[in-house]
Amino acid sequence: MAVMFERLSEDPNYVLIAAKQDDVLVGFCMGIVCQTLYGSCSPFMVIEDFVVDKEYRRRGIGTALMSAAEGHAIRKGCSQVIFVTENDRNDAHGFYADQGYSPDAHKGFKKQLSGQQASALDCHSAALHGNQ
């Protein structure tokens, strides 16, 4: 994980935001700025790994993390912020709605890939880009 963290922290399309209290990591959020060729071709941010330790919830930490991610998205010229959350995370759904996110804006789809499928996709991608 440390190697991946270092790699992502050096990528200008990623923002890694940590919330600490008394030198203890209590929350984390990762944002990825993505480009698009659709519509106005404005970039957008995808939020991943948004988590606040259960013992520190309802103290404004999640709001601060989301605000920091949105601020970064605005500075990068993003037109919107999107993310996916699990259907059974009702506590999180209320938080996101309170932050101004609409669960009815779009319909999301998700497919888990096994290691074998992911490897096949990596090989296919490499072949498309002439990296075989």
KENUTOR-744259 format. One line per 2 residues: their letters; for each residue x, y, z of N, C-alpha, C, O, CB. Coordinates in Angstrom, 2 decimals, m for minus. Glycine has a CB too. Layout:
N
A = X Y Z X Y Z X Y Z X Y Z X Y Z ~ ...
This chain:
132
MA = 0.82 m1.19 0.00 0.00 0.00 0.00 0.87 1.26 0.00 0.52 2.25 m0.64 m0.94 m0.01 1.20 ~ 1.99 1.23 0.70 2.85 2.40 0.78 3.40 2.78 m0.60 3.51 3.96 m0.93 4.01 2.15 1.75
VM = 3.73 1.78 m1.39 4.25 2.04 m2.74 3.17 2.69 m3.60 3.44 3.65 m4.32 4.75 0.73 m3.41 ~ 1.95 2.16 m3.52 0.84 2.73 m4.29 0.53 4.15 m3.82 0.29 5.04 m4.64 m0.41 1.84 m4.16
FE = 0.55 4.37 m2.51 0.29 5.71 m1.97 1.31 6.70 m2.53 0.94 7.80 m2.96 0.34 5.70 m0.42 ~ 2.57 6.32 m2.53 3.63 7.20 m3.06 3.41 7.49 m4.54 3.53 8.63 m4.98 5.02 6.55 m2.85
RL = 3.09 6.45 m5.29 2.86 6.63 m6.73 1.69 7.58 m7.00 1.79 8.48 m7.83 2.59 5.27 m7.40 ~ 0.58 7.37 m6.29 m0.59 8.22 m6.51 m0.37 9.65 m6.03 m0.87 10.59 m6.64 m1.80 7.63 m5.80
SE = 0.39 9.81 m4.95 0.63 11.16 m4.44 1.46 12.00 m5.40 1.46 13.23 m5.32 1.33 11.08 m3.08 ~ 2.17 11.35 m6.30 2.97 12.07 m7.30 2.22 12.32 m8.60 2.70 13.05 m9.46 4.23 11.29 m7.60
DP = 1.04 11.73 m8.75 0.24 11.88 m9.96 m0.63 13.13 m9.83 m1.43 13.21 m8.90 m0.64 10.61 m10.21 ~ m0.50 14.11 m10.73 m1.27 15.35 m10.61 m2.79 15.17 m10.78 m3.55 16.09 m10.47 m0.78 16.34 m11.62
NY = m3.23 14.02 m11.26 m4.66 13.77 m11.42 m5.29 13.19 m10.15 m6.50 13.00 m10.10 m4.90 12.82 m12.57 ~ m4.49 12.92 m9.14 m4.98 12.37 m7.88 m4.79 13.39 m6.77 m3.80 14.12 m6.74 m4.27 11.04 m7.54
VL = m5.74 13.42 m5.86 m5.59 14.19 m4.63 m5.88 13.25 m3.47 m6.92 12.59 m3.45 m6.53 15.45 m4.61 ~ m4.97 13.18 m2.53 m5.10 12.33 m1.36 m5.25 13.25 m0.15 m4.35 14.04 0.15 m3.87 11.35 m1.20
IA = m6.37 13.14 0.54 m6.68 14.05 1.63 m6.84 13.24 2.92 m7.64 12.31 2.98 m7.98 14.88 1.33 ~ m6.07 13.60 3.92 m6.12 12.90 5.20 m6.67 13.83 6.27 m6.40 15.03 6.27 m4.73 12.38 5.59
AK = m7.43 13.26 7.19 m7.90 13.98 8.36 m7.24 13.34 9.58 m7.37 12.14 9.80 m9.47 13.95 8.48 ~ m6.54 14.16 10.36 m5.85 13.66 11.55 m6.33 14.42 12.77 m6.63 15.61 12.70 m4.32 13.78 11.39
QD = m6.38 13.72 13.86 m6.68 14.34 15.14 m5.69 13.79 16.15 m5.62 12.58 16.36 m8.18 14.07 15.58 ~ m4.94 14.66 16.77 m3.90 14.25 17.73 m2.96 13.21 17.11 m2.67 12.19 17.73 m4.55 13.68 19.02
DV = m2.51 13.48 15.90 m1.59 12.60 15.16 m2.15 11.22 14.86 m1.39 10.29 14.60 m0.32 12.45 15.92 ~ m3.47 11.08 14.91 m4.14 9.81 14.56 m4.93 10.03 13.28 m5.71 10.99 13.19 m5.07 9.31 15.74
LV = m4.74 9.16 12.30 m5.52 9.23 11.07 m6.96 8.84 11.37 m7.22 7.71 11.80 m4.92 8.30 9.97 ~ m7.89 9.77 11.16 m9.30 9.51 11.48 m10.20 9.52 10.25 m11.37 9.14 10.33 m9.80 10.53 12.49
GF = m9.66 9.95 9.11 m10.44 9.97 7.88 m9.54 10.12 6.68 m8.40 10.58 6.77 m11.46 11.09 7.91 ~ m10.08 9.71 5.53 m9.30 9.77 4.30 m10.24 9.87 3.10 m11.36 9.35 3.13 m8.39 8.53 4.16
CM = m9.78 10.53 2.08 m10.53 10.67 0.84 m9.55 10.76 m0.32 m8.53 11.43 m0.22 m11.47 11.92 0.88 ~ m9.86 10.08 m1.41 m9.05 10.18 m2.61 m9.93 10.68 m3.74 m11.04 10.18 m3.95 m8.41 8.81 m2.97
GI = m9.44 11.66 m4.47 m10.15 12.18 m5.63 m9.31 11.97 m6.88 m8.09 12.13 m6.85 m10.48 13.67 m5.46 ~ m9.96 11.61 m7.96 m9.28 11.40 m9.24 m9.92 12.32 m10.27 m11.13 12.25 m10.50 m9.36 9.90 m9.69
VC = m9.11 13.17 m10.88 m9.61 14.06 m11.93 m9.55 13.29 m13.25 m8.49 12.83 m13.67 m8.78 15.39 m12.00 ~ m10.70 13.18 m13.89 m10.83 12.44 m15.15 m11.20 13.39 m16.27 m11.89 14.39 m16.06 m11.88 11.31 m15.02
QT = m10.73 13.07 m17.45 m11.07 13.85 m18.64 m12.19 13.13 m19.39 m12.38 11.93 m19.24 m9.82 14.04 m19.55 ~ m12.91 13.89 m20.19 m13.99 13.30 m20.98 m14.02 13.91 m22.37 m13.57 15.04 m22.57 m15.34 13.49 m20.28
LY = m14.53 13.18 m23.29 m14.71 13.67 m24.66 m16.18 13.92 m24.95 m16.55 14.10 m26.11 m14.14 12.67 m25.67 ~ m17.01 13.93 m23.93 m18.45 14.05 m24.07 m18.89 15.46 m23.70 m18.31 16.08 m22.81 m19.18 13.00 m23.20
GS = m19.90 15.97 m24.36 m20.48 17.27 m24.02 m19.46 18.39 m24.12 m18.83 18.58 m25.16 m21.06 17.24 m22.63 ~ m19.29 19.13 m23.02 m18.38 20.28 m23.02 m16.92 19.86 m22.83 m16.03 20.71 m22.81 m18.77 21.26 m21.93
CS = m16.65 18.58 m22.70 m15.30 18.04 m22.49 m14.68 18.56 m21.19 m13.45 18.62 m21.07 m14.41 18.40 m23.67 ~ m15.52 18.94 m20.23 m15.02 19.40 m18.93 m14.56 18.21 m18.10 m15.20 17.16 m18.11 m16.10 20.19 m18.18
PF = m13.46 18.36 m17.38 m13.05 17.28 m16.49 m14.05 17.11 m15.35 m14.86 18.01 m15.08 m11.64 17.54 m15.92 ~ m14.00 15.97 m14.69 m14.84 15.70 m13.53 m14.01 14.94 m12.51 m12.97 14.36 m12.85 m16.12 14.89 m13.93
MV = m14.45 14.93 m11.27 m13.72 14.21 m10.23 m14.53 13.00 m9.78 m15.75 13.07 m9.61 m13.42 15.14 m9.03 ~ m13.83 11.90 m9.59 m14.39 10.70 m9.00 m13.82 10.59 m7.58 m12.60 10.64 m7.39 m14.07 9.41 m9.86
IE = m14.69 10.45 m6.61 m14.27 10.27 m5.22 m14.19 8.77 m4.94 m15.11 8.01 m5.25 m15.25 10.97 m4.23 ~ m13.10 8.36 m4.35 m12.89 6.96 m3.96 m12.35 6.94 m2.53 m11.85 7.95 m2.04 m11.90 6.22 m4.94
DF = m12.45 5.82 m1.89 m11.85 5.60 m0.57 m12.24 6.68 0.43 m11.40 7.17 1.19 m10.34 5.54 m0.68 ~ m13.51 7.06 0.44 m13.99 8.07 1.39 m14.38 7.35 2.67 m15.34 6.59 2.70 m15.20 8.89 0.80
VV = m13.63 7.61 3.74 m13.89 6.91 4.99 m13.55 7.81 6.18 m12.55 8.53 6.17 m13.08 5.59 5.06 ~ m14.39 7.73 7.19 m14.13 8.36 8.48 m14.30 7.27 9.54 m15.29 6.55 9.54 m15.10 9.60 8.75
DK = m13.32 7.16 10.43 m13.38 6.17 11.50 m14.69 6.31 12.27 m15.12 7.42 12.58 m12.16 6.33 12.45 ~ m15.33 5.19 12.57 m16.64 5.20 13.24 m16.64 6.03 14.51 m17.63 6.70 14.81 m17.06 3.77 13.57
EY = m15.57 6.00 15.26 m15.51 6.74 16.52 m15.43 8.25 16.32 m15.63 9.01 17.27 m14.31 6.28 17.32 ~ m15.15 8.69 15.10 m14.98 10.12 14.84 m16.06 10.70 13.93 m15.97 11.86 13.52 m13.63 10.37 14.21
RR = m17.07 9.92 13.63 m18.15 10.41 12.77 m19.03 11.41 13.51 m19.07 11.45 14.74 m19.00 9.23 12.26 ~ m19.73 12.21 12.72 m20.65 13.24 13.23 m19.91 14.35 14.00 m20.44 14.94 14.94 m21.69 12.60 14.14
RG = m18.67 14.60 13.57 m17.87 15.67 14.17 m17.40 16.68 13.12 m16.58 17.54 13.42 m16.67 15.09 14.90 ~ m17.91 16.57 11.90 m17.53 17.50 10.85 m16.34 17.06 10.01 m15.94 17.77 9.09 m17.23 18.81 11.44
IG = m15.78 15.91 10.31 m14.60 15.44 9.58 m14.96 15.08 8.15 m14.25 15.45 7.21 m13.98 14.23 10.29 ~ m16.06 14.35 7.96 m16.50 13.99 6.61 m16.81 15.23 5.78 m16.46 15.29 4.60 m17.72 13.08 6.66
TA = m17.45 16.20 6.39 m17.77 17.45 5.68 m16.49 18.17 5.28 m16.40 18.70 4.17 m18.64 18.38 6.56 ~ m15.50 18.19 6.17 m14.23 18.84 5.85 m13.51 18.11 4.72 m12.94 18.75 3.83 m13.34 18.89 7.10
LM = m13.53 16.78 4.74 m12.90 16.00 3.67 m13.58 16.27 2.33 m12.92 16.50 1.32 m12.95 14.49 3.99 ~ m14.92 16.24 2.34 m15.66 16.46 1.10 m15.42 17.88 0.58 m15.26 18.08 m0.62 m17.17 16.21 1.32
SA = m15.39 18.86 1.47 m15.15 20.24 1.09 m13.76 20.39 0.47 m13.59 21.10 m0.52 m15.30 21.16 2.31 ~ m12.77 19.74 1.05 m11.41 19.80 0.51 m11.35 19.16 m0.88 m10.71 19.70 m1.78 m10.42 19.10 1.46
AE = m12.02 18.02 m1.05 m12.04 17.36 m2.36 m12.75 18.23 m3.40 m12.27 18.37 m4.52 m12.74 15.98 m2.27 ~ m13.88 18.81 m3.02 m14.62 19.66 m3.94 m13.80 20.91 m4.30 m13.82 21.35 m5.44 m15.98 20.07 m3.34
GH = m13.09 21.47 m3.33 m12.23 22.63 m3.60 m11.16 22.29 m4.61 m10.87 23.08 m5.51 m11.59 23.13 m2.32 ~ m10.57 21.12 m4.46 m9.56 20.67 m5.42 m10.18 20.49 m6.81 m9.58 20.88 m7.82 m8.91 19.34 m4.95
AI = m11.37 19.92 m6.86 m12.06 19.71 m8.13 m12.33 21.06 m8.82 m12.15 21.20 m10.03 m13.39 18.95 m7.91 ~ m12.75 22.04 m8.04 m13.01 23.36 m8.61 m11.72 23.97 m9.16 m11.72 24.52 m10.26 m13.63 24.30 m7.54
RK = m10.63 23.87 m8.41 m9.34 24.41 m8.87 m8.87 23.73 m10.14 m8.16 24.33 m10.95 m8.28 24.27 m7.78 ~ m9.24 22.46 m10.33 m8.85 21.71 m11.54 m9.84 21.91 m12.68 m9.68 21.31 m13.75 m8.73 20.22 m11.21
GC = m10.88 22.74 m12.47 m11.85 23.02 m13.53 m12.90 21.95 m13.73 m13.52 21.89 m14.79 m11.13 23.22 m14.79 ~ m13.11 21.11 m12.74 m14.09 20.03 m12.87 m15.52 20.58 m12.88 m15.83 21.54 m12.18 m13.92 19.01 m11.73
SQ = m16.35 19.95 m13.68 m17.75 20.36 m13.78 m18.64 19.64 m12.77 m19.74 20.10 m12.47 m18.27 20.10 m15.19 ~ m18.17 18.50 m12.24 m18.97 17.74 m11.29 m18.09 16.77 m10.51 m16.96 16.49 m10.88 m20.09 16.97 m12.01
VI = m18.65 16.29 m9.41 m18.01 15.26 m8.59 m18.97 14.08 m8.55 m20.17 14.25 m8.31 m17.67 15.79 m7.15 ~ m18.44 12.89 m8.78 m19.26 11.69 m8.74 m18.58 10.64 m7.87 m17.37 10.68 m7.66 m19.51 11.14 m10.17
FV = m19.36 9.70 m7.36 m18.82 8.58 m6.60 m19.88 7.49 m6.54 m21.04 7.70 m6.89 m18.40 9.02 m5.18 ~ m19.45 6.33 m6.11 m20.34 5.18 m5.96 m20.27 4.75 m4.50 m19.20 4.74 m3.90 m19.94 4.00 m6.92
TE = m21.41 4.41 m3.93 m21.46 3.85 m2.59 m22.36 2.62 m2.62 m23.21 2.48 m3.50 m21.97 4.91 m1.55 ~ m22.18 1.76 m1.68 m22.97 0.53 m1.64 m24.41 0.84 m1.24 m24.66 1.78 m0.48 m22.34 m0.48 m0.65
ND = m25.36 0.04 m1.74 m26.78 0.24 m1.47 m27.15 0.15 0.01 m28.09 0.81 0.44 m27.58 m0.77 m2.22 ~ m26.42 m0.63 0.78 m26.79 m0.85 2.17 m26.15 0.16 3.14 m26.28 m0.01 4.36 m26.40 m2.24 2.58
RN = m25.48 1.17 2.64 m24.81 2.17 3.48 m25.74 3.34 3.78 m25.43 4.48 3.45 m23.53 2.68 2.80 ~ m26.87 3.06 4.41 m27.88 4.09 4.65 m27.36 5.28 5.44 m27.76 6.41 5.18 m29.04 3.49 5.38
DA = m26.48 5.04 6.40 m25.90 6.16 7.16 m25.10 7.08 6.24 m25.17 8.30 6.36 m25.00 5.63 8.29 ~ m24.34 6.49 5.35 m23.55 7.29 4.40 m24.45 8.01 3.41 m24.16 9.14 3.02 m22.56 6.40 3.66
HG = m25.54 7.37 2.99 m26.45 8.00 2.03 m27.00 9.31 2.59 m27.08 10.30 1.87 m27.61 7.05 1.68 ~ m27.37 9.31 3.86 m27.86 10.53 4.49 m26.81 11.61 4.51 m27.10 12.78 4.26 m28.34 10.24 5.90
FY = m25.57 11.24 4.81 m24.46 12.20 4.82 m24.28 12.82 3.44 m24.18 14.04 3.31 m23.15 11.53 5.27 ~ m24.25 11.97 2.39 m24.04 12.48 1.04 m25.18 13.40 0.62 m24.94 14.43 m0.01 m23.91 11.32 0.04
AD = m26.40 13.06 0.96 m27.54 13.92 0.64 m27.40 15.26 1.35 m27.69 16.31 0.77 m28.88 13.24 1.03 ~ m26.97 15.24 2.60 m26.76 16.48 3.35 m25.67 17.35 2.72 m25.66 18.57 2.90 m26.39 16.16 4.80
QG = m24.75 16.72 1.99 m23.68 17.45 1.31 m24.12 17.99 m0.04 m23.35 18.67 m0.72 m22.47 16.55 1.14 ~ m25.36 17.69 m0.45 m25.89 18.20 m1.71 m25.83 17.23 m2.87 m26.11 17.61 m4.01 m25.14 19.42 m2.08
YS = m25.49 15.98 m2.60 m25.43 14.97 m3.66 m26.78 14.28 m3.81 m27.43 13.95 m2.83 m24.34 13.94 m3.36 ~ m27.19 14.08 m5.05 m28.48 13.48 m5.34 m28.32 12.01 m5.73 m27.57 11.70 m6.65 m29.19 14.25 m6.45
PD = m29.02 11.11 m5.04 m28.95 9.71 m5.43 m29.74 9.41 m6.70 m29.62 8.32 m7.26 m29.46 8.83 m4.30 ~ m30.53 10.36 m7.14 m31.38 10.14 m8.32 m30.81 10.78 m9.58 m31.46 10.74 m10.62 m32.76 10.69 m8.07
AH = m29.62 11.37 m9.50 m29.06 12.08 m10.65 m28.72 11.14 m11.80 m28.92 11.49 m12.97 m27.81 12.84 m10.22 ~ m28.20 9.96 m11.49 m27.79 9.00 m12.51 m27.99 7.59 m11.97 m28.21 7.41 m10.77 m26.31 9.22 m12.94
KG = m27.93 6.64 m12.81 m27.96 5.24 m12.39 m26.57 4.67 m12.61 m26.02 4.77 m13.71 m29.05 4.42 m13.19 ~ m26.00 4.09 m11.59 m24.66 3.52 m11.70 m24.70 2.02 m11.83 m25.65 1.36 m11.39 m23.83 3.90 m10.50
FK = m23.68 1.48 m12.44 m23.53 0.04 m12.59 m22.14 m0.33 m12.13 m21.20 0.46 m12.24 m23.79 m0.41 m14.05 ~ m22.00 m1.54 m11.62 m20.72 m1.98 m11.08 m20.55 m3.45 m11.38 m21.49 m4.23 m11.28 m20.63 m1.72 m9.55
KQ = m19.35 m3.83 m11.76 m19.03 m5.23 m12.02 m17.69 m5.53 m11.39 m16.69 m4.89 m11.70 m19.02 m5.54 m13.55 ~ m17.66 m6.52 m10.50 m16.41 m6.94 m9.90 m15.68 m7.83 m10.88 m16.28 m8.74 m11.46 m16.65 m7.67 m8.55
LS = m14.40 m7.59 m11.08 m13.59 m8.40 m11.98 m12.69 m9.31 m11.16 m12.07 m8.88 m10.19 m12.75 m7.51 m12.92 ~ m12.62 m10.56 m11.55 m11.70 m11.48 m10.89 m10.30 m11.17 m11.36 m10.12 m10.45 m12.35 m12.08 m12.97 m11.18
GQ = m9.31 m11.68 m10.68 m7.92 m11.44 m11.08 m7.65 m11.87 m12.50 m6.91 m11.20 m13.22 m6.99 m12.17 m10.15 ~ m8.24 m12.98 m12.92 m8.01 m13.48 m14.27 m8.61 m12.52 m15.30 m7.97 m12.23 m16.32 m8.62 m14.88 m14.43
QA = m9.81 m12.04 m15.05 m10.44 m11.11 m15.98 m9.64 m9.81 m16.04 m9.43 m9.27 m17.13 m11.90 m10.81 m15.57 ~ m9.19 m9.31 m14.90 m8.43 m8.07 m14.88 m7.13 m8.23 m15.65 m6.73 m7.32 m16.38 m8.16 m7.63 m13.44
SA = m6.45 m9.38 m15.49 m5.21 m9.62 m16.23 m5.46 m9.64 m17.72 m4.68 m9.08 m18.49 m4.57 m10.93 m15.79 ~ m6.55 m10.27 m18.13 m6.89 m10.32 m19.55 m7.14 m8.92 m20.08 m6.74 m8.59 m21.19 m8.11 m11.22 m19.79
LD = m7.82 m8.08 m19.28 m8.08 m6.71 m19.70 m6.78 m5.92 m19.80 m6.62 m5.12 m20.73 m9.04 m6.02 m18.73 ~ m5.85 m6.12 m18.87 m4.57 m5.44 m18.92 m3.81 m5.82 m20.19 m3.22 m4.96 m20.84 m3.73 m5.77 m17.68
CH = m3.84 m7.12 m20.53 m3.16 m7.57 m21.75 m3.80 m6.96 m22.98 m3.11 m6.55 m23.91 m3.20 m9.10 m21.85 ~ m5.14 m6.90 m22.99 m5.85 m6.32 m24.13 m5.50 m4.84 m24.25 m5.26 m4.35 m25.35 m7.37 m6.52 m23.97
SA = m5.47 m4.14 m23.15 m5.14 m2.72 m23.16 m3.72 m2.51 m23.66 m3.46 m1.63 m24.48 m5.30 m2.11 m21.74 ~ m2.80 m3.33 m23.19 m1.41 m3.21 m23.63 m1.30 m3.45 m25.14 m0.55 m2.77 m25.83 m0.51 m4.21 m22.87
AL = m2.08 m4.43 m25.64 m2.06 m4.72 m27.07 m2.59 m3.54 m27.87 m2.06 m3.20 m28.93 m2.88 m5.99 m27.37 ~ m3.65 m2.90 m27.37 m4.21 m1.75 m28.06 m3.23 m0.59 m28.14 m3.25 0.18 m29.10 m5.47 m1.30 m27.37
HG = m2.38 m0.46 m27.14 m1.45 0.65 m27.07 m0.05 0.28 m27.58 0.89 1.06 m27.46 m1.37 1.16 m25.64 ~ 0.07 m0.92 m28.14 1.35 m1.35 m28.70 2.41 m1.65 m27.65 3.60 m1.52 m27.92 1.87 m0.31 m29.62
NQ = 1.99 m2.06 m26.45 2.93 m2.33 m25.36 3.13 m3.81 m25.10 3.44 m4.18 m23.97 2.46 m1.67 m24.11 ~ 2.96 m4.66 m26.10 3.10 m6.10 m25.86 4.53 m6.50 m25.86 4.85 m7.67 m25.67 2.34 m6.90 m26.88
